[in-house]
Amino acid sequence: VTVHPLGQEDYVAVDLAIERLHAGGVLVEVRAMHTEIAGDEDAVFAALQDAFRAAAASGGVVMTVSVSNACPVPTRADPVSS
């Protein structure tokens, strides 16, 4: 998942999206250029929707998402990480 703020001076939209992903009950791995999430299909899509809405509340954004059912799923028990 990537969030690109449009015409914004800061990255508040990115921070808001990541906040909502963490609250969505999915595994979250924040990387330098994107954020990886994993979890139950319904939880993943609900978390993405919440993240987009939160980011969009700060102004124009583009959210890019790649979805796969074939990537290895982390085995961590904790649904929230960095």
C-alpha positions in Angstrom: 0.0 0.0 0.0 1.3 3.5 -0.8 -0.4 6.8 -0.2 0.6 9.8 -2.2 -0.6 13.2 -0.9 -1.5 15.6 -3.8 -0.7 19.3 -3.4 -0.1 18.9 0.3 2.9 20.4 2.2 3.3 17.5 4.5 2.7 13.8 4.9 -0.3 13.9 7.3 -2.3 11.8 4.9 0.3 9.0 5.1 0.3 9.1 8.9 -3.5 9.0 9.1 -3.6 6.1 6.7 -1.0 4.1 8.7 -2.9 4.9 11.9 -6.1 3.4 10.5 -4.3 0.3 9.2 -2.9 -0.3 12.7 -6.5 0.1 14.1 -7.9 -2.4 11.5 -6.8 -5.6 13.1 -4.3 -6.5 10.4 -0.6 -7.1 10.5 1.2 -3.9 9.5 4.8 -3.5 8.4 5.8 0.1 7.5 8.6 0.2 5.0 10.6 3.1 3.5 8.4 3.4 0.4 5.3 1.4 1.2 3.4 -0.4 3.9 2.7 -4.1 3.9 -0.4 -5.5 5.5 -1.7 -9.1 6.0 -4.7 -10.7 7.5 -8.2 -12.0 6.9 -9.5 -10.8 3.5 -12.5 -9.0 5.0 -10.3 -7.2 7.6 -7.7 -6.3 4.9 -10.2 -4.7 2.6 -12.0 -2.9 5.5 -8.7 -1.6 6.8 -7.8 -0.3 3.3 -11.1 1.5 3.0 -10.7 3.1 6.5 -7.1 4.1 5.6 -8.2 5.7 2.3 -11.0 7.6 3.9 -8.7 8.9 6.7 -6.0 10.0 4.2 -8.6 11.6 1.9 -9.9 13.7 4.8 -6.7 15.6 4.8 -6.9 16.5 1.1 -6.3 15.0 -2.3 -4.5 11.6 -2.3 -3.7 8.6 -4.5 -3.6 5.2 -2.8 -1.9 2.4 -4.8 -2.6 -1.2 -3.6 -1.3 -4.5 -4.8 -3.3 -7.5 -3.5 -2.1 -11.2 -3.5 -3.4 -14.4 -2.1 0.0 -16.1 -2.8 2.5 -14.1 -0.7 3.8 -15.7 2.4 1.8 -14.5 5.5 3.9 -13.6 8.5 3.5 -15.9 11.4 3.7 -13.2 14.1 0.9 -13.5 16.6 0.9 -9.7 17.2 -1.5 -8.1 14.7 0.2 -4.8 14.9 3.9 -4.0 14.4 6.1 -1.0 13.6 
